[in-house]
């Protein structure tokens, strides 16, 4: 059988794109790991916020928002978003760092300043002497990542799509208008290949003979710890610290903390570095009133970026019928609904969706052409 599309990678990017494409075409989804979403998707505690990322990313987030609030009928068994709120805190000497946060406020997504007194009442684990200025964004919500991925995959299968797992791609060949995709277990043929391989996207591109996009995988560490006794964990907002990229947020009755690290690394099954964990624990106990008596869980995930930190979505500049869906950085879950529609529209209609056009996106804004051929790290 010759499929219309083979999608490589069944994380959030690949699953969402396959779902959209399967509405009007035949699609084979190929995943290297035993389970879809094993890497970045499965290690993400994602938030939805319009005021996060590059200016281009924020515009894409705006186009994803309607899907999260009102997905297609029957798409999921429950809501995809749960109210959370986000608090940005600055300590002595760092007050000016919140200017950009407050400037991002809009009528629909306001960011308001809060007094230190009100901040400490909202988040009891903060040290009073470390709170000089703060800003709060009420509209930030937790994304139910597991439900979102499960729903995309279920919808994809209901639309006739097929998925295989534990099949890393080892060869790609294009001839006579048809791609032959060889995995460790089988061979698949398709008119078009969608490269949604996450941190491995440049490696898949190389197998296809495509130009590099200069993708860099960056490790981020996270741990789960107990909250101080008596703190209303589930009602707490996500707390970002202006002095660095660290944050603390509620997670299943405990607190998840991350230093916001972005350590360049090779694509791999990323594991937490013990020194990173130790430094994070020390920081938590110095900057907050949290005492880390034990670490309930620790992990690391990869976020992948190109030079301008915006996603790469579109046809390769040198290889026919090879489409990129990569470089989502730390924003991939938020952008997935909009980018999936963009991929489907580009592949099936040769243009971006109407809402992208109305938002003044062009194909070159998203595509690899903006990076130049043979992009380097």
N, C-alpha and C positions, 0 to 999 in steps of 0.2 A: 504494500500500500504506500502511496505517496501522499503524505499529509500536506495541508496548506502551510502549517507551521510546526516546527519543533522549538519548544521553549526549553532552554538549558538553565536549570536552577529552579527549585520549588520553594524558595523562601517567599517572603511577602511580595517582592517585586515580580518574580516569575509566576506565582500563583494568581495574583491579581490580573496580570496581563493575559495569562492563559484563560481565565474566566471571561474577560471581555472579548477575546478573539473567538472563543468557542461559541459565542452567540450566533456567529455567521460563517464559521469555517471549521475545518477539521484540525485538531491540535493534539500533539503528543508532548507531554511534559516529562522531562528527564531530570532526576535528582541523584546526585552522587552519593549522598548519605542514606542511611537506613530510614530516616524519618524526614519529612519536609520541615524546613525551618530550623534545622539543627544548629546552625551557626548564628549569625547576627539576629535573625528574627526571633529565635528561641531564647535569646539572652537579652532581650530588650524589655525594659520597663517603661514603655513609651508614654509620653504625654502629648496631648494635642494642644498646640498654642499657635495662634496666628503670628505672634510677635517673636519668632525664633528663626535663626538661619540667615542666609544671605538675602538681599532684597528679592532676588528671583525665587528663592525657596519660599519666602513668605507669600509671594503671589500664587505659587502652586498650592501652598497650604490652604489659601482662601478658596481655591477651586475644589479641594478635597472636602472641605467642611460640610457641604450639603449632604454628601454621601454618609458621613459619620452620623449626622443627625437623623437622616431619613434614608436608610439603605433600601434597595429594592424589596418588594413584598416577598416574604418568605426567605430572605437572605440569611437571617440569623434568628436564634431563639430568644435573644435578649438584646438590651442596648449595647452599643459598641463604645459609648463614652460614659464615664462616671465623674461627677463633679469633684474637683480637687483644689484648684487655686494654686497660685505660685507666689512666693514671697522672696524678693531679692533683698539681701541684707548687706550693709556696709559697716565696717568698723572704723575706728579712728584713723584718719588719714586717707581713707578710701571713699569718702562721701561722694566725690565727683564722678566716681565710676557708675553711679546710678543715673546720671544725666541721660545717657543713651537709652536706658531702660524706660524711663519716664517719657522720653521723647517719642518712643514707639507707640504710645497710647493713641487710640482712635475712639471715635464715638461708639462704634460697635464692640470694640475690645479695649475698654479703658484700663489704664494702669494708674493707680492712685498712691500718693505718698501716705505713709502711716507714721504715727508718733512711736518712739521707742516703747512707751508705756503700753500702747495697744499691741505692738508687736510681741512683747513679752507675755501679754495675756493670751495671745493667739498661739504662741509656740513657747511653752514653758522651759524647754530644754536649752534655749539660747542663753548665753552668758550676758547679763546686763551691760557689762563694761565693753562688750564687743558689738553692741548695737548702737550706732550713731545715726544711721539713716536707713530707711526701708521703703520699698515700693511693693504694692500688691496688685496682682492681676487675677481677678475673680474667674474669668472665663476659661482658664486652663483646666483641662480634664484628663483623667487617666484613659488611655485606650486599652480596651480588652484585647490584647494582641492575640492570645490563644484563640478566642472566639472569632476574631477577624480572619485569621489564617484558615481555621477550620471551615468557616463559612465560604471563603473563596474556593477552597478545594472541593467542598461538597457541591457548590454551585457549578464548578467546572465539570465535575463528573456528571451532574444532572443534565448538562448541556451536551453530553456525548464525548467529552474529553477523556483522554487516557493518560495515566501516570505510571511511571516505573521509578523505583528507588534502588539504592545500592548499585547504581550504574554510572560511575564517573566516565565522562567523555574522554576518549583517548585519540580520536582522529576526526577531522572534518575535511570533506572534499566536495568541491562544487564542479559539476560537469553537466553540460546539456540542459542547463536551467534547473537542475535538481541537486540539492545538498544530500550527501550521504554522511550520516552521523554515526560513528562507531563508538560503542561503549565497551566496558569490560565484559558485557554479557550478550550484546546484540548489536544489530544495525538498523537504523531508521532512516527513512528518506522523506524529504520535505522540500517544498518550493522555497521556503524562507526559514532562516534560523534567527531566533530571538536570544540574544546573549544576556541572561539575567543571573549570571554566575557569581554575583557578589564580589568578594575579595579576589576571586579567581577569574574575573571577567577579562583582564588583559591576557591571561594564559589561554583562555578559550579563543580570544581574538587572534592570538599568535597561531593557534592550530588552524584557524581559517585563513591565515595569510592577511589579516586585516591590519590596519595601522594601529599602533599603540595609542592609548589615550592617557598614559602616564598615571595610572591608578596606583595609589598608595594606601595600603591597609594600615590602620592605626588601632592599637590595643587600648581598650578601656576596662578598668578594674571596678568591681563592685563587691560589697559585702552586705550581709544581713545581720543586724544586731538587735538586742532587746532595747525598747524604749525605757526611760526612767519610770519607775512605778508611779502610777496615777496620771500619767500623761494620756490625753484622749487621742490615741494614735490615729484611728480612722478618720478623725475630724481635722487632722493637721494638714496644712498645705505642703507642697514641695518647697523646700528652702534652698535657694541658691546663694552662694557667698561671693560677694563682689571682689574680694581679695585674690581669688583664683577661680577656677572653673568647678570647684567642688559643689556637691549638692547632697541633701538628705531628703528622702521622701518616704511616706508610709508604704508598706508592702506586706500584705497579708497579716496584719496585726503586729508587725515589727517595723523596723526602720531599715531602709536600704540607703547605704552611703557610697559615694563614689568621689574620687579626687578629680574627676573630669579629665583624667590623663588621656593623652593621644600619642602613644609611643609607636613610631613607624616599625613595622614588622613584616615578615613574609606571610603570605596567605597560609593559614594553618588552623588546626583545632586549638585555638588560643586558650591558654591556662593562666591563672593569676600569678604574677610574680610575687614571691614572698616578701621581698623588700618593699614593693609597692603597698602591699597589705599592711605591713608594719608601720610604714610612714603614715598611711591613712588612719590607722587606729590612734597613733600619737596625735595627729591633727585633730581628730574628733574630740579627744579628751582635753586638748588645750583650748579649742575654740567653742566647745559646747559643754553642757552639764551632763552629757551622756558618759557613763562609765561602761567600758566594753569588757564585760566579764567573760564573754564567749562570743565566738563568731558562728552563727547558725549556718551560714552558707557563704561561699565566696566563689567568684567566677570572673571570667574576662571574656569580652566579645570584641569583634573587629568591626570598625566603621571604615568605609573606603571612600577616598576623596580623589578628585582630580585637582589641578592647580587652582581653579577658581572656586572650588568647593560647592559647585552646583551640579545637578545630575546631568548625565549624558544619555540622551534619548533620541534615537534616530538612526538612519541608515549610514553604514560605513562609507567613507569617502573613496575607498579603492576597491572594495569587494562587493559584488552584486548580491542583493537579497540577504544581507547580513545586517541585523538591526541590534543596536546597543540599548540596554536598559541597565545602566550601571552608575556608580559614583554617587549614590544617594547620601553618603556621609552619615550623620546622626539623625537624619530627617526622613529616612525611608518609609517608616510606618505611616507617618503623617501624610506623605506625598503619594502613597501607593494608589489610592482610588483615582486621583487625577492623572497620574502618569500612566496607569494602566489604560485609561480611556485614550490618552494621547497616543500610546503605542498602537492600539487597535485602529484608531482613525488614520494614523500615518500609513499603516500597513494595508488597510482595506480601502481607503479613500484617497490616499496621497496628500492629506492635509491634516491640520490640527483640528480638534473639536471646536465648535462655535464659541464656547465660553473661553477657550484659550485665545482665540482670535479677538474677541471682544476685550480681553484683558491685555491686548497688544503684544502677545507672544508671536514670534516667528519661528519657523522650523530651525533656523540657524541659532536661535537663542538656546535651544535645547540640544541640538545635534553635535556630533563630533567635529564637524567642520570648523567650529569656533576655536578648537584646540590646535588646529593645524595637523597635518599628517606627520606621523612618526613622533608624536608627542613624547616628551621625556619627563622623568621624575624631577 
